[in-house]
């Protein structure tokens, strides 16, 4: 007698396990290297400066702190929303650690040492082609 072999498709559970396993392997694959930014201490010259969750005035606040005439550590900077204060303006935003330890963004217009629409000197700048990577959105 002949035996009949029955072929079944993968069960949904087996298929899900295979997909998750492949996803885990792909996560281990090397990706293009981008250096984490290393920065320096900068001075916030203005009063009542808000710290945002991203490089935009429309982002939520990262902390309730308002910075006034204080030194903070700046990791990097990137182009974002234009901010003006009197005659000064800037599109760059600086990723900082607030005095209370919160990571967030302030407009470069409020950081001493820069120029209108220029990056803050000595703080790494993230661009599409630079090896600098700001770690916080």
GROMACS elastic network, one bead per residue, 0.5 to 0.9 nm:
[ bonds ]
;  ai    aj funct       b0    kb
    8    11     6  0.81265   500
    9    12     6  0.89686   500
   10    13     6  0.79529   500
   10    14     6  0.59830   500
   10    15     6  0.59528   500
   11    14     6  0.52251   500
   11    15     6  0.62091   500
   11    16     6  0.86067   500
   12    15     6  0.51105   500
   12    16     6  0.61052   500
   12    17     6  0.86119   500
   13    16     6  0.51627   500
   13    17     6  0.62344   500
   13    18     6  0.87351   500
   14    17     6  0.50693   500
   14    18     6  0.62446   500
   14    19     6  0.87167   500
   15    18     6  0.51262   500
   15    19     6  0.62686   500
   15    20     6  0.86597   500
   16    19     6  0.51344   500
   16    20     6  0.61191   500
   16    21     6  0.85112   500
   17    20     6  0.51652   500
   17    21     6  0.60721   500
   17    22     6  0.86354   500
   18    21     6  0.51152   500
   18    22     6  0.62311   500
   18    23     6  0.86256   500
   19    22     6  0.51768   500
   19    23     6  0.61489   500
   19    24     6  0.86603   500
   20    23     6  0.50111   500
   20    24     6  0.61858   500
   20    25     6  0.87012   500
   21    24     6  0.51427   500
   21    25     6  0.63513   500
   21    26     6  0.87667   500
   22    25     6  0.50946   500
   22    26     6  0.62388   500
   22    27     6  0.86867   500
   23    26     6  0.51485   500
   23    27     6  0.62715   500
   23    28     6  0.89335   500
   24    27     6  0.51641   500
   24    28     6  0.67380   500
   25    28     6  0.53223   500
   25    29     6  0.68133   500
   26    29     6  0.51679   500
   26    30     6  0.86309   500
   27    30     6  0.80861   500
   28    31     6  0.88101   500
   30    33     6  0.83166   500
   31    34     6  0.89569   500
   33   131     6  0.75072   500
   34    37     6  0.89594   500
   34   130     6  0.80448   500
   34   132     6  0.59251   500
   34   133     6  0.59992   500
   35    38     6  0.87587   500
   35   131     6  0.54791   500
   35   132     6  0.51939   500
   35   133     6  0.60440   500
   36    75     6  0.87856   500
   36   131     6  0.81827   500
   36   132     6  0.59817   500
   36   133     6  0.53072   500
   36   134     6  0.68175   500
   36   135     6  0.71319   500
   37    75     6  0.57536   500
   37    76     6  0.58361   500
   37   123     6  0.85129   500
   37   124     6  0.62399   500
   37   125     6  0.83659   500
   37   126     6  0.84597   500
   37   131     6  0.87105   500
   37   132     6  0.54925   500
   37   133     6  0.59253   500
   37   134     6  0.62781   500
   37   135     6  0.79877   500
   38    74     6  0.82206   500
   38    75     6  0.54028   500
   38    76     6  0.70545   500
   38   123     6  0.77298   500
   38   124     6  0.69559   500
   38   132     6  0.87932   500
   39    73     6  0.71750   500
   39    74     6  0.53835   500
   39    76     6  0.60733   500
   39   122     6  0.71266   500
   39   123     6  0.51062   500
   39   124     6  0.63004   500
   40    72     6  0.84758   500
   40    73     6  0.56777   500
   40    74     6  0.54782   500
   40    75     6  0.67425   500
   40    76     6  0.88138   500
   40   122     6  0.70242   500
   40   123     6  0.63790   500
   41    71     6  0.64128   500
   41    72     6  0.54895   500
   41    74     6  0.58001   500
   41    75     6  0.86839   500
   41   123     6  0.88165   500
   42    70     6  0.84768   500
   42    71     6  0.55550   500
   42    72     6  0.55879   500
   42    73     6  0.61320   500
   42    74     6  0.63248   500
   42    96     6  0.89252   500
   42   111     6  0.67318   500
   42   112     6  0.70484   500
   42   113     6  0.85233   500
   42   120     6  0.86647   500
   42   123     6  0.86877   500
   43    69     6  0.69914   500
   43    70     6  0.57388   500
   43    72     6  0.63580   500
   43    73     6  0.86870   500
   43   110     6  0.84105   500
   43   111     6  0.56599   500
   43   112     6  0.55344   500
   43   113     6  0.83875   500
   44    47     6  0.80841   500
   44    49     6  0.80385   500
   44    67     6  0.71091   500
   44    68     6  0.65941   500
   44    69     6  0.53693   500
   44    70     6  0.53401   500
   44    71     6  0.61365   500
   44    72     6  0.74034   500
   44   106     6  0.89871   500
   44   108     6  0.88588   500
   44   110     6  0.56140   500
   44   112     6  0.62305   500
   45    67     6  0.88287   500
   45    68     6  0.66812   500
   45    70     6  0.69819   500
   45    71     6  0.87198   500
   45   110     6  0.59247   500
   45   111     6  0.60358   500
   45   112     6  0.59830   500
   46    49     6  0.65925   500
   46    67     6  0.77300   500
   46    68     6  0.57103   500
   46    69     6  0.60154   500
   46    70     6  0.88000   500
   46   109     6  0.89239   500
   46   110     6  0.55797   500
   46   111     6  0.78071   500
   46   112     6  0.89182   500
   47    66     6  0.76021   500
   47    67     6  0.62319   500
   47    69     6  0.64259   500
   47   110     6  0.86243   500
   48    65     6  0.83057   500
   48    67     6  0.51529   500
   48    68     6  0.53749   500
   48    69     6  0.89195   500
   49    65     6  0.82893   500
   49    66     6  0.50797   500
   49    68     6  0.64894   500
   49   106     6  0.73728   500
   49   107     6  0.86451   500
   49   110     6  0.74769   500
   50    61     6  0.70427   500
   50    62     6  0.84705   500
   50    63     6  0.79835   500
   50    64     6  0.76791   500
   50    65     6  0.68426   500
   50    66     6  0.51331   500
   50    67     6  0.66001   500
   50   105     6  0.84229   500
   50   106     6  0.67757   500
   50   107     6  0.89208   500
   51    54     6  0.87897   500
   51    60     6  0.87638   500
   51    61     6  0.57832   500
   51    62     6  0.56800   500
   51    63     6  0.62981   500
   51    64     6  0.78482   500
   51    65     6  0.72009   500
   51    66     6  0.71764   500
   51    67     6  0.78923   500
   51    96     6  0.84861   500
   51    98     6  0.77874   500
   51   102     6  0.86382   500
   51   103     6  0.83865   500
   51   104     6  0.56161   500
   51   105     6  0.53456   500
   51   106     6  0.53464   500
   51   107     6  0.86371   500
   52    55     6  0.70735   500
   52    56     6  0.73614   500
   52    57     6  0.74047   500
   52    58     6  0.86044   500
   52    59     6  0.59752   500
   52    60     6  0.57903   500
   52    63     6  0.74649   500
   52   103     6  0.88318   500
   52   104     6  0.54081   500
   52   106     6  0.64463   500
   53    56     6  0.81830   500
   53    59     6  0.58275   500
   53    60     6  0.57153   500
   53    61     6  0.56671   500
   53    63     6  0.85037   500
   53   103     6  0.79348   500
   53   104     6  0.51825   500
   53   105     6  0.61608   500
   53   136     6  0.80687   500
   53   137     6  0.71676   500
   54    57     6  0.82241   500
   54    58     6  0.85951   500
   54    59     6  0.58083   500
   54    60     6  0.78205   500
   54    61     6  0.86312   500
   54    62     6  0.84306   500
   54    80     6  0.87387   500
   54    93     6  0.85824   500
   54    95     6  0.84617   500
   54   104     6  0.67457   500
   54   105     6  0.57917   500
   54   106     6  0.86199   500
   54   136     6  0.74987   500
   54   137     6  0.54269   500
   55    58     6  0.86924   500
   55    59     6  0.74525   500
   55    77     6  0.88204   500
   55    78     6  0.74535   500
   55    79     6  0.75153   500
   55    80     6  0.51769   500
   55    81     6  0.66481   500
   55    92     6  0.80038   500
   55    93     6  0.55309   500
   55    94     6  0.77862   500
   55    95     6  0.82632   500
   55   104     6  0.86231   500
   55   105     6  0.58965   500
   55   106     6  0.73589   500
   55   107     6  0.75229   500
   55   137     6  0.77037   500
   56    59     6  0.54867   500
   56    60     6  0.88761   500
   56    80     6  0.59376   500
   56    81     6  0.50699   500
   56    82     6  0.82415   500
   56    83     6  0.89545   500
   56    93     6  0.80575   500
   56   105     6  0.83447   500
   56   106     6  0.88423   500
   56   107     6  0.84008   500
   57    60     6  0.81078   500
   57    80     6  0.89547   500
   57    81     6  0.66534   500
   57    82     6  0.85544   500
   57    83     6  0.79822   500
   57   107     6  0.87761   500
   58    81     6  0.87986   500
   59    62     6  0.87234   500
   60    63     6  0.88886   500
   61    64     6  0.68345   500
   61    65     6  0.89718   500
   61   104     6  0.82003   500
   62    65     6  0.85725   500
   62   102     6  0.68704   500
   62   103     6  0.71059   500
   62   104     6  0.56864   500
   62   105     6  0.80106   500
   63    66     6  0.82355   500
   63    98     6  0.84419   500
   63   100     6  0.87531   500
   63   102     6  0.66030   500
   63   103     6  0.85979   500
   63   104     6  0.80615   500
   65    98     6  0.78736   500
   65    99     6  0.85037   500
   65   100     6  0.78450   500
   67    70     6  0.65649   500
   67    98     6  0.79438   500
   67    99     6  0.83620   500
   70    99     6  0.82888   500
   71    98     6  0.89240   500
   71    99     6  0.82102   500
   72    96     6  0.65084   500
   72    97     6  0.62083   500
   72    98     6  0.61548   500
   72    99     6  0.66448   500
   73    95     6  0.84815   500
   73    96     6  0.54988   500
   73    97     6  0.55963   500
   73    98     6  0.76774   500
   73    99     6  0.88830   500
   74    77     6  0.80555   500
   74    94     6  0.64409   500
   74    95     6  0.56215   500
   74    97     6  0.67257   500
   74   123     6  0.67734   500
   74   124     6  0.89423   500
   75    94     6  0.74410   500
   75    95     6  0.55968   500
   75    96     6  0.60061   500
   75    97     6  0.81538   500
   75   123     6  0.66893   500
   75   124     6  0.71075   500
   75   134     6  0.73778   500
   75   135     6  0.89115   500
   76    93     6  0.85254   500
   76    94     6  0.58811   500
   76    95     6  0.54535   500
   76    96     6  0.77734   500
   76   123     6  0.54166   500
   76   125     6  0.56775   500
   76   126     6  0.69262   500
   76   132     6  0.79071   500
   76   133     6  0.78829   500
   76   134     6  0.59123   500
   76   135     6  0.88707   500
   77    92     6  0.64533   500
   77    93     6  0.53778   500
   77    95     6  0.58312   500
   77   105     6  0.86167   500
   77   108     6  0.83310   500
   77   119     6  0.73705   500
   77   120     6  0.79414   500
   77   123     6  0.67691   500
   77   124     6  0.62695   500
   77   126     6  0.60520   500
   77   134     6  0.71496   500
   78    91     6  0.83148   500
   78    92     6  0.54772   500
   78    93     6  0.55369   500
   78    94     6  0.67874   500
   78    95     6  0.83196   500
   78   119     6  0.82175   500
   78   124     6  0.87579   500
   78   125     6  0.57521   500
   78   126     6  0.51917   500
   78   127     6  0.68378   500
   78   134     6  0.78791   500
   79    82     6  0.86765   500
   79    90     6  0.89263   500
   79    91     6  0.55134   500
   79    93     6  0.62169   500
   79   119     6  0.86743   500
   79   125     6  0.85755   500
   79   126     6  0.80476   500
   79   127     6  0.80012   500
   80    90     6  0.88620   500
   80    91     6  0.52775   500
   80    92     6  0.57157   500
   80    93     6  0.61748   500
   80   107     6  0.85863   500
   81    90     6  0.82309   500
   81    91     6  0.54254   500
   81    92     6  0.75623   500
   81    93     6  0.79982   500
   81   107     6  0.84594   500
   82    89     6  0.68673   500
   82    90     6  0.55194   500
   82    92     6  0.75429   500
   82   107     6  0.83045   500
   82   117     6  0.84540   500
   83    88     6  0.84050   500
   83    89     6  0.55268   500
   83    90     6  0.55758   500
   83    91     6  0.63813   500
   83    92     6  0.86510   500
   83   107     6  0.66788   500
   83   108     6  0.84252   500
   83   109     6  0.68003   500
   84    87     6  0.71560   500
   84    88     6  0.55696   500
   84    90     6  0.65911   500
   84    91     6  0.89440   500
   84   109     6  0.69180   500
   85    88     6  0.52277   500
   85    89     6  0.62496   500
   85   109     6  0.71539   500
   85   110     6  0.81165   500
   86    89     6  0.79377   500
   88   109     6  0.65056   500
   88   110     6  0.89249   500
   88   115     6  0.82909   500
   88   116     6  0.60572   500
   88   117     6  0.86933   500
   89   108     6  0.84806   500
   89   109     6  0.56801   500
   89   115     6  0.84613   500
   89   116     6  0.53397   500
   89   117     6  0.62008   500
   90    93     6  0.80678   500
   90   107     6  0.72040   500
   90   108     6  0.61967   500
   90   109     6  0.52293   500
   90   110     6  0.89961   500
   90   115     6  0.79380   500
   90   116     6  0.54271   500
   90   118     6  0.67554   500
   90   119     6  0.83588   500
   91   107     6  0.74695   500
   91   108     6  0.74388   500
   91   109     6  0.80670   500
   91   116     6  0.85926   500
   91   117     6  0.56269   500
   91   118     6  0.78056   500
   91   119     6  0.85833   500
   92   106     6  0.88833   500
   92   107     6  0.62719   500
   92   108     6  0.53993   500
   92   109     6  0.77656   500
   92   117     6  0.67593   500
   92   118     6  0.69822   500
   92   119     6  0.60056   500
   92   120     6  0.81252   500
   93   105     6  0.62100   500
   93   106     6  0.55869   500
   93   108     6  0.50664   500
   93   109     6  0.81934   500
   93   119     6  0.83280   500
   94   104     6  0.82388   500
   94   105     6  0.53996   500
   94   106     6  0.53941   500
   94   107     6  0.61282   500
   94   108     6  0.58731   500
   94   111     6  0.84486   500
   94   119     6  0.87480   500
   94   120     6  0.80752   500
   94   123     6  0.82498   500
   94   125     6  0.89640   500
   95   103     6  0.71348   500
   95   104     6  0.55642   500
   95   106     6  0.67015   500
   95   107     6  0.89508   500
   95   134     6  0.74354   500
   95   135     6  0.88659   500
   95   136     6  0.77239   500
   96   102     6  0.80462   500
   96   103     6  0.57761   500
   96   104     6  0.55587   500
   96   105     6  0.59213   500
   96   106     6  0.72812   500
   97   100     6  0.79005   500
   97   101     6  0.55803   500
   97   102     6  0.53555   500
   97   104     6  0.64597   500
   97   105     6  0.84895   500
   98   101     6  0.50666   500
   98   102     6  0.50688   500
   98   103     6  0.64048   500
   98   104     6  0.74272   500
   99   102     6  0.74650   500
  103   136     6  0.78273   500
  104   136     6  0.75345   500
  104   137     6  0.88145   500
  105   136     6  0.88904   500
  106   109     6  0.83873   500
  106   110     6  0.74314   500
  106   111     6  0.82906   500
  107   110     6  0.59710   500
  107   111     6  0.74515   500
  108   111     6  0.50550   500
  108   112     6  0.81564   500
  108   114     6  0.73336   500
  108   115     6  0.89566   500
  108   117     6  0.84592   500
  108   118     6  0.83617   500
  108   119     6  0.72020   500
  108   120     6  0.66734   500
  109   112     6  0.79897   500
  109   114     6  0.75906   500
  109   115     6  0.80964   500
  109   116     6  0.73733   500
  109   117     6  0.81032   500
  111   114     6  0.68426   500
  111   120     6  0.73143   500
  112   115     6  0.88254   500
  112   120     6  0.78603   500
  113   120     6  0.63993   500
  113   121     6  0.68657   500
  114   117     6  0.82551   500
  114   118     6  0.62080   500
  114   119     6  0.62305   500
  114   121     6  0.63898   500
  115   118     6  0.51242   500
  115   119     6  0.73382   500
  115   120     6  0.75973   500
  116   119     6  0.85696   500
  118   121     6  0.85741   500
  119   122     6  0.87234   500
  119   123     6  0.77735   500
  119   124     6  0.87770   500
  119   125     6  0.73320   500
  120   123     6  0.59677   500
  120   124     6  0.85672   500
  120   125     6  0.87298   500
  121   124     6  0.83167   500
  124   132     6  0.67259   500
  124   133     6  0.88845   500
  124   134     6  0.89061   500
  125   130     6  0.76921   500
  125   132     6  0.65318   500
  125   133     6  0.83207   500
  125   134     6  0.84095   500
  126   129     6  0.80949   500
  126   130     6  0.60020   500
  126   131     6  0.74690   500
  126   132     6  0.50175   500
  126   133     6  0.57391   500
  126   134     6  0.64722   500
  127   130     6  0.51425   500
  127   131     6  0.80708   500
  127   132     6  0.73609   500
  127   133     6  0.82360   500
  128   131     6  0.85532   500
  129   132     6  0.86519   500
  130   133     6  0.79606   500
  133   136     6  0.88513   500
  134   137     6  0.73806   500
